[in-house]
Amino acid sequence: MSADWINIQIIECEDSGGATVTVFRQSNGDRQRFVLGNGREVFQNPDGTFAIPETAAVLNVMGV
């Protein structure tokens, strides 16, 4: 399958300092991933928040 990632959802989040951070859900046809605007991958926690690997940062979804 193609290595091109296509945005399939845009999720507005808030970091612990109150700043807005955009998370993109992407698919390449075989799998899905969540990334920040700079392409850094983030992971969805079971409670619906997102974690930035190798940091203590947690992003809370806004306006659900």
C-alpha positions, 0 to 999 in steps of 0.5 A: 500500500502507499506510504502516503498518509491522509488526514481523516480526522482533526482533533483539537486538544489542550495541553496542561498550560492551556495552549491549543494543540492539533492532533491529526488522525491519519491513515495510509490504507493499512494502518492508522496513527495520530500525529501532531502538526510537525509529524511527531507521533502521539499515542491515544490513552484509554481515557481518550487523552493523548500522550507525547512519547518521551515527555510527561505531556498529556493532551486533553480533547476539547469540545467533545 
